[in-house]
């Protein structure tokens, strides 16, 4: 069992059971941190591009 933040429209494989938790005390904050002055790998840069387009 896991609690995973996911948008309501996200599709999950048929073998997973999804239950929505509704509670006004819960919120989601996403943060992305990188090391200043360090060059990113191509994989890391691709992830950041994806993250920024889908936030």
C-alpha positions as CSV (number, residue, x, y, z in Angstrom):
1,X,0.0,0.0,0.0
2,X,1.2,3.5,-0.8
3,X,-0.1,7.0,-0.7
4,X,0.8,8.7,-4.0
5,X,-0.2,12.2,-5.1
6,X,-1.8,11.9,-8.6
7,X,-4.1,14.0,-10.6
8,X,-7.7,12.7,-10.9
9,X,-7.3,12.2,-14.6
10,X,-4.2,10.0,-14.3
11,X,-4.6,6.5,-15.6
12,X,-3.4,3.5,-13.6
13,X,-2.8,-0.1,-14.6
14,X,-5.8,-2.4,-14.2
15,X,-4.0,-4.4,-11.4
16,X,-3.8,-1.3,-9.1
17,X,-6.7,-0.2,-6.9
18,X,-7.1,3.6,-6.6
19,X,-8.9,5.3,-3.7
20,X,-9.2,9.0,-3.5
21,X,-8.6,10.7,-0.1
22,X,-10.7,13.8,0.4
23,X,-9.6,15.9,3.3
24,X,-9.3,19.7,3.4
25,X,-6.2,19.4,5.7
26,X,-4.2,17.7,2.9
27,X,-2.3,19.6,0.3
28,X,0.5,19.0,-2.2
29,X,3.5,21.1,-2.7
30,X,6.1,20.1,-5.3
31,X,9.7,21.4,-5.2
32,X,12.6,20.8,-7.6
33,X,16.1,21.5,-6.3
34,X,19.4,21.5,-8.3
35,X,23.0,22.2,-7.2
36,X,24.0,25.7,-8.3
37,X,26.9,25.8,-10.7
38,X,26.8,22.1,-11.5
39,X,26.1,21.0,-15.1
40,X,23.1,18.7,-15.4
41,X,23.2,15.4,-17.3
42,X,21.0,15.1,-20.3
43,X,18.6,12.8,-18.4
44,X,18.3,15.4,-15.6
45,X,17.7,18.2,-18.1
46,X,15.0,16.1,-19.8
47,X,13.3,15.4,-16.5
48,X,13.3,19.1,-15.6
49,X,11.8,20.0,-19.0
50,X,9.1,17.3,-18.4
51,X,8.5,18.5,-14.9
52,X,8.1,22.2,-16.0
53,X,5.7,21.3,-18.7
54,X,3.5,19.1,-16.5
55,X,3.4,21.0,-13.2
